[in-house]
Amino acid sequence: MKEQSQKFLDRALDSIEAAEGLMSMNKMEIAAGRAYYAMFDAARAALLACKAPVPPEVAKTHSGLISAFSLHLVKPGTFPVELGKSFNKAEDLRLIADYKGDPLEADDAHWAVEQAGAFVDKIRAQFFP
């Protein structure tokens, strides 16, 4: 299980790096998407690392993973509420960019990348010391 959680954390770190590179290329929508996926993979890593009782099929869906993360880590106070909220907002930005086709403001994309970095850093420090 530790090997699987580390794999997800490594993917999250790769996504942060990709998001930062995309920002420098002015690819705001794609950068925000990568930022969200960094959070998604980091959340999966944290749930595995803390051995939360989450069925694998739930952890593979966006809504299921976000709900499980909130239930097992945010609500009990194990993970900061503000970073938990940023996970939800990053998903909203990804949905806008990917499905509505609306352009994202540069400020929104920068916020998503910044929050994803903080989210992943917190998970790495807390669950992978």
Solvent accessible surface area in square Angstrom, and as a share of the most:
residue,aa,sasa,rsa
1,M,134,0.60
2,K,141,0.60
3,E,149,0.67
4,Q,72,0.32
5,S,1,0.01
6,Q,69,0.31
7,K,100,0.42
8,F,9,0.04
9,L,3,0.02
10,D,64,0.33
11,R,105,0.38
12,A,0,0.00
13,L,53,0.26
14,D,93,0.48
15,S,6,0.04
16,I,20,0.10
17,E,126,0.56
18,A,43,0.33
19,A,0,0.00
20,E,97,0.44
21,G,33,0.32
22,L,30,0.15
23,M,20,0.09
24,S,99,0.64
25,M,120,0.54
26,N,111,0.57
27,K,90,0.38
28,M,24,0.11
29,E,51,0.23
30,I,101,0.51
31,A,0,0.00
32,A,0,0.00
33,G,8,0.08
34,R,84,0.31
35,A,0,0.00
36,Y,0,0.00
37,Y,57,0.22
38,A,0,0.00
39,M,0,0.00
40,F,12,0.05
41,D,8,0.04
42,A,0,0.00
43,A,0,0.00
44,R,40,0.15
45,A,0,0.00
46,A,0,0.00
47,L,8,0.04
48,L,48,0.24
49,A,35,0.27
50,C,50,0.30
51,K,150,0.64
52,A,19,0.14
53,P,109,0.69
54,V,29,0.16
55,P,62,0.39
56,P,97,0.61
57,E,115,0.52
58,V,54,0.31
59,A,18,0.14
60,K,135,0.57
61,T,69,0.40
62,H,55,0.25
63,S,82,0.53
64,G,14,0.14
65,L,0,0.00
66,I,18,0.09
67,S,69,0.44
68,A,8,0.06
69,F,2,0.01
70,S,29,0.19
71,L,106,0.53
72,H,49,0.22
73,L,3,0.02
74,V,17,0.10
75,K,153,0.65
76,P,86,0.54
77,G,60,0.57
78,T,59,0.34
79,F,2,0.01
80,P,51,0.32
81,V,79,0.45
82,E,121,0.54
83,L,24,0.12
84,G,7,0.07
85,K,116,0.49
86,S,5,0.03
87,F,2,0.01
88,N,67,0.34
89,K,91,0.39
90,A,0,0.00
91,E,29,0.13
92,D,78,0.40
93,L,12,0.06
94,R,10,0.04
95,L,67,0.33
96,I,53,0.27
97,A,14,0.11
98,D,78,0.40
99,Y,160,0.61
100,K,143,0.61
101,G,60,0.58
102,D,70,0.36
103,P,112,0.71
104,L,16,0.08
105,E,122,0.55
106,A,45,0.35
107,D,115,0.60
108,D,45,0.24
109,A,0,0.00
110,H,97,0.43
111,W,67,0.24
112,A,1,0.00
113,V,15,0.09
114,E,120,0.54
115,Q,36,0.16
116,A,0,0.00
117,G,18,0.17
118,A,43,0.34
119,F,0,0.00
120,V,1,0.01
121,D,71,0.37
122,K,73,0.31
123,I,0,0.00
124,R,100,0.37
125,A,73,0.56
126,Q,60,0.26
127,F,31,0.13
128,F,24,0.10
129,P,151,0.95
